[in-house]
Amino acid sequence: MKTLKFNRELKNFYILLLGEFISEFGSKMTSFALIMWEFEKSGSVMSASKLTICTLLPSILLSFFAGSLIDSWNKKRIIIVGTGKGAGNGLIYIIIALLGFAGCCFFKSNKHLKSLDD
């Protein structure tokens, strides 16, 4: 049986590939969780099916055109822009979560203030 050797020249590529795999796996798990959450809340198979189609269809339809278009561009720049976009989205999510937490903790609604006055 032939043993596989680790190619040191491709070390950075393997690290990038592992990172992309983890990122894509997380994205797909989030989509799956959203679909399951929708089904649990609504109890409707049709609603969950529509959400599944809306989640998967854009990636299926756009992958053909995007693949041929991106092949003509600079690969390094595409990776940097894509990673920056993902980091920017993550930063936006963190800011929204912090604002929600601040709104929950520091800015009381009128309902709570009226109950404190009584």
Residue pairs with C-beta under 8 A, 6 or more apart in sequence:
16 79
23 86
31 55
34 51
34 55
35 48
35 51
35 52
35 55
36 48
38 47
38 48
38 51
39 45
39 47
39 48
42 48
70 78
